[in-house]
Structure formats: structure tokens, C-alpha cells
Amino acid sequence: MLSTLSEKIDFLMTLTATRSSTLARVLNYDPSYISRIRSGKRGIPTHQPFLEPASLYFAKAIKKEHQKESAANAMQLQAEWPEDEKKAAKQIEAWLKGETIAEDPLARVTASLRDAKKDARKAENAREKSEALLFFGNEGKREGVRILLEDLVQSGKPCTLLLHSDENMDWLTEDAAFAKVWAGLLLQLVQNGGRIRIIHSIGRQLNEMWEAVKKWLPLYMTGAIEPYYYPLLRDGVYLRTTFIAEGHSAFVSNSVKGQKGDPLSFLITDPHAIRALEQEFAAFLAQCKPLMEVAHIAEEKELKKLRKDFLGSSDEVKTLAADGIEILIAENTSALVLKTRPPYTAFAIREPRLLAALAEFIRSSGQ
């Protein structure tokens, strides 16, 4: 609380960015005299008016809302700062003298109601910012994921996407048009410089693993995906899908095995909630292992040598080549997935269920 005259003068000059030379010129004083009043080394002169003209000057200088709010708080006003300059000047002069101006009861009530409305608006804004968009069922899940990915792509900024799902994949596979949109948006995200860190669920049925392989293989060939898997068995009762765009937004869906009706999903933009989900994902990732070894190859001859060495490692190698991708599986013990067009990329795989899914992929392709 400001108590001395010098402290109050200093407050007003600081609030209005007034220099000693400026106030001295307005009041017809020497600048050094103003400086000594401000520092408390001199008192108010008796031979020349000071408080009244100084108060009028500061009343005119206090124009911005933050200045009015600060002045009202410093003077402990119950009502808002007076809009009329003469009333404001009287308020300042009374404050400098240590006097109190009787307040208008109606003005106090009006200010109280106005403050209540402001508090209500702040609370409403806080609720709006923290609310999540709600979606239901598979159709809602597709809509929520589409909104998240479209926002990321339209921003044009690189982003890291954190993904995990052990829910039924019907929401993605049952709508062929959406599956194409989904893959296209992820590809655009990668082309914008984005990366995808994904924890795969390897506890799926082989047909689901096969569908996942088909959906993800073209994206893996970009070299922008970091794949992991959780190595221990889970009971598969409580299921979850998480799409987190770091620092941007998140989509979360939960369901229980055998659940009827339309499970609830959330699209979240609250920064604190997103940060909490990022920390949750990081804790899960720390318990996971890389799903495959990824190598980026500079020249085609290196790729050919890698292929030749793999073919020579086993008498039984199943192969499939199409659209610049070649899959080689040796006796169901290891696999090599090659991107045969530049930039060249190779994936070495040993996880049994993913090997089985790749073998099913080759078998279903008629090879």
C-alpha cells in the first residue's frame, strides 16, 4: 500500500510514463525539484500550486484500461475509475492528500454488477477452452480423427504424431473412402516434415495384423515412422485409442471388450490435458521395444547387396514385389522389407506375429 506522498507521485509518474522534465514543464517547476519530490527529499511547496494541477495532468494521462485499473486498485476504489477527467482529478488530489471522497452508492452497486458479469464471462471462457468435442461410435471416431489430421495438415507445420490403438480396427477398415482419406492425410503430414511415433498392438488376430500391414506399409516406406510394440501380454478387456499431436491436440477413445452401443471419444485442445497425455504416452513408450530395425540406404548397390545376403541366408524365402516395395520372409524367422526406389529404406523384422501377418499378406496376394 502506498502511504507517503513521494511514493504516490512516483507511482503516478511510472504509471503514465511521465518524466520529471515533462511534469516540471506542465507545472512550471524546475525538473530537479520534481525529482526531489518524487524521491522524498523535498515536500510539496507552499508558494506555488502543485497538487491540483498535477492531479489534473495525471487524470488526463491515465487513458488506457490497464492504467485505469491500476490507479483504481492503488487508491482502493470500490467503483471503477471515473470516466470524467474532472472527477478523476478530484479523486487523485484527494488520494495525494490522504483524504477520502464519499462514494456514490449507486456507482458501487453498478460496479459490483459489472464485476460479477466479468467474472461470469471469465468462467464461461475458461469452460469453453477446456471443453472437448465429443464423438460417438465408429462414425464419430472417424470424424474426430479426420478433424485432427486436417487441422495439422492445413497448418503446414511439422508435427510429431503419437499413436496407439488396441481397439477393434473396424472404425478404420469398414469405410474404404475414409481409409483412403486417412492414409492421404497422414502422408501429407509426413510431407510437411512431420513424424509418427506409433506403438503397435501385436495381440490382434492375424487378419487384423494383415489389414494393419496393408494400411501402414506405404507410410513406413517414407522413413518418417518410428514403430514400437509392448512385449507383454494384456487381457484385452479395457481398450484404448490415442492420437496425440504434440503441443496441438489429441483424440482419445476408450471402450471395453464386448461393449454395446456407441463408445465415447474426445477431441481435446486444452494445453494442460495434451501435456498430460504426452506424459502418459511417454511412460507407456518407455516399457515398449522397437518393432523393427530401420536403415536408410544411400545407394542402390547397397540395397542389392542387402537383398542378396538375405536370400542367401535361407533355402526358403517367400517374396512379394509391387509398387516399389519388396517383402522377403525367410522360413518365417525373419523378414526384410525394402523400398526399392530412392530414397532407399530397409526394415528388418523378427517379431513373430508381425512375420505371420506379412506371410499372410504375401499368401493373400497370390504369391
N, C-alpha and C positions, 0 to 999 in steps of 0.2 A: 504494500500500500504506500502511495506517495504522500508524504507528510509535509515536507518543507517546500517553501516557495521555489527555491532553486531546482529541486527535483521535479516539480510540476512544470516549470519553464523549460527545463531540459527535455522532459517528456514531449511537450507540445512541439518543440523545435525539431526533435528527432522524428516525431510522427509526421510532420509536414515537410521534412527535409529542408528546414529553414536555416540559413547560415546567419551567423552573428552580424555580418555586414548587411544582409538583406533586412533583418529586423531593425537594425540601427538606422538604416536609411528611411524605413517606413515611419519610425517613431522619432526621427531626428535626434538620435543619440550617437555617441562615439562607439564604434564596434568593440573596442576594448572594454568599455563599460558594460555592454551587453554580455560579453564573455565572462566578466567577473560576477554579474548577477547569476548567470547560468551555473557557474561553478560554486556559488555560495559565498564568494569573497566580499560581495557588496550586497546591500539591501536595496529595496525599492526607493528611488529618490523622492523627496518631498517637494522639490522646486519645480517639477515638470511632470505632466500626466504620463502614466505608464500602463497601469493595469487595464484601463478602459480601452485605449487604442490598441494595445497588444491583444486583448481579448477579441476585439472586432477583426483584427488581422487574422488570428487563428481560426475564427469562425468561418471566414471566407476561404481559408486554405484547406479546411477539412471538408473535402468534397467526395472522396471515394468511399465506398461502402466499408472497406476494411478499416479506414481511418475513423469513420463514424462509430463503428462497433468498438474499436479500441478506446476511443475517447469516452464512450458511454460506460464501458467497463471500468476504466480508470476512475471515473467520477461516481461510480456505483449508482448509476441511474436505473430506476425501475422501468421507466419508459424508454422508447427508442430515442436516438439522437434527434434534436429539433431540426426540422427542415428549414424553418425561418432563421436567417442569419442573425437577426437582432436577438431572438430568443436564445440562439446558440451562444452568442457573445455574452449575454447576461449569465448564462449557465457557467461559461468559462471563468468570467470575472468572479462570480460567487465562489467557485471552486478554488481559485487562486487566493481569495481572501479567507478561505476556510469557512464560508457561510453555506447555508442550505436553502435552496429555493423550494417553496411549497409546491408539491406536485399536484397536477390535475388528476383527481380520482378516475375520471373517465378515460384519460390517456393511459393510466396504469392498467385499467381493465382491457382497453383496446390492445395494448402491447402484450398483455398476458394471453389474450386470444390469438394474437398473431404468432406468438411464440409456440403456442400449442399446435397451430396449423403447420408451422415449420417442422416441429418435432414429428408430427404425423407424416409429413411428406418424406422426411429423412428415413423414418421407419419403413414406409412403403417402398422407397427406393432401395433400401437395404434388402427387403424381401424380394424385390424384383431381380436384383443382381444375384441373389443366392439361389433362386428357384431353378430347378432343372426342367427341361422339356420331358414329358412323359410319353412313352410309346407302349403299345400292347401287341403281343403276338408276333408271328414271323413277319407279317407285313409291316408292322411298326418298327421291328428291328431293322429291316431293310431301309426304311425311310430314315431312321436315325443315323445309321452308318453312312447313308448317301449324303445327308446334310453335312455331317462332319467332314467327309472326304472332299466334298465340293467346296466347302469353306477353305480348306487347306490348299487345294489346287488353285482356287481363284486368288488367294493371297500372293501366289507366285514365289513365296519364300520357302527355303529349305526347312524341313522339319523332320524330327525323328518320331516315328510311329511305333508305339509299344503294343504288341498284340498277344493275346492268348484266348483260347476258347476250348472248352471241353464239352460244350453243349452240342446237341444234335445239329448237324450241318444242313438240315432241310431248309432253314431260312435262307441259305445261300444257294443251294443246288436246285430247289424246286422252281425257281423263276429264272429261266435261261436268259431273258433280257436283262434282268438285274445283274446276273453273274458277269455278263459282258461289261455292263456299266461299272461294276465294282472293280474288275480287273483293269479297265481303262483308266479309272481314277487313280488307282494305285500306281500304274505305270507313269501317269503324268506327274504324280507326286515324286516318284524317283527321278524323272527327267528334270524336275525343278531343283534337284540336288538333295532330295530327301532320302532318309534311310529307314529301314524297317527292322526292328528287333522283335523276333517272334519266338514264343515258347510253344512248340507243337505238342499236341496231345497224342501220345503213341498208344493209348489204350483203346483206340477205336477199332471197330470191325474193319476187316481188310477192304471191303467195298468203300467205306468212308475214307480210309487212308488213300485208296486209289483215287477217289474224287479229289482229295486234298492235293495229291501229287499232280494231277492234271491241272488244277487251278493255279498252283504255285510255281510250277516248273518254269514257265516263261519269265516270271518275275525273278526267280533265282538266277536266271541267266544274265540279268543286269549287273550282278555283283553287289547290289545295294542291300541285300538281306543278310541279317545275322541270325541263324537258326539255332535254337536250343530245345532241350526236352527235359522233363522231370523224370528221373530214372526209377523212382519207387512206385509201387502200386497204390492206386487210390480207389476208394469204394464206389465212386461214380454216382453217389446219391445226390450230393449238392453240386450243382453245375454252374459255370460262370463264363461269360464272355466279356473281355475287356479290350477296348480300343482307346489308347491314350495318345493324343498328340501333345508332346511335351510343351508345357507352357501355353497351351492354346485351349484345348477342350478334351473331353473324354466321353466315351459311350460305354455304359455298363449294363449288362443284363444278367439276371440270376434266375435259376429255375431248379426244381427238384425232379429227380427221375420219376417218371410216371405222373407228373403233374398234369392236371386237366385245365382247360381254359386257355387264356392268353397271358403268358408271363409278362411281367412288367420290366421295362427297360428305361434308362435315363440318359439324356444327353446333357452333360454338365459343362458349364463355362466358368464357374466360380474358381478363382485362382488358388484359394486355400484347399478346396476339395481336389483340384487337379494335382496339386503338390502332394497331398496325402496319398492319392492313387499312384503317383510316380514312386513314392517311397515304398508302397505296398508291392508294386511290380519289381522294384529293385531287390526287395527281401526275397521274393519268390525266385527271381533270376539267380540269386546267389546260391540257391540249392539245386540249380539245373546244370546240365552238361551240354557242350556243343553237339548239335545233331550230326554235323558233318564237317569235314575239313575242306576249306575253300582256298583255291590257289588261282591267282591271276597270272596268266602266261603271256609273255611278251611276243614270242614268235611262233609261227605255225609249226616249225620243225620241232620245237619243244613239245607241242601238243601231240604231234605224230609219234614222238619217242615215248611219251607217257602212255599213249594208246597201245603201242606195240609191246611195251613192257607188261601192261596189264593183260593183254591177250596171251602173252607167253607164260603168265603165272598160273594158268589153269587149262585143263583139257576141255572143260565145259564152260563156255562163255555164251550167254544169251545177249543179243544186241538188238537195238532198235535205233534207227536214224531217221529224223524227219525235221524239216524246218530249222536246220542249223543246230539241232540238238542230237547228241548220240548218247544212248544209255547202254552200258556194258555191265552185266552181272556174272560174276564168277562163282559157279557152284553154290549160289545162294549164301556165300560167306562174305562177300564184299561187292561193292558196285562203284562204277566210275561214271559220272555224268559230265559230258563235255559240251561246251559251247564252241562249235566248230567254225564260227565266224568271228572276226575281230570285233571288239576285244575278246580274246580267248579266256575262258574260265573253266576250271575243273573242280568237281565236287567228289570227294572220296567218302563213301558211306559204308558203315558196318553195323548200324543198329538193325537188329533182326526184323522188327515189324515194318520198318521203312523199306528194307530189302524185299520183304514179301509183297509190299504194296507196289514196288517198282516191277517186280516179276509179274504181278497181276496186270500191271499197265502194259507190259510187253505182250503177255498172253492175249489180252483182250484186243490188242491191235493186230492180232492175226500173225504174229511172228514167233 
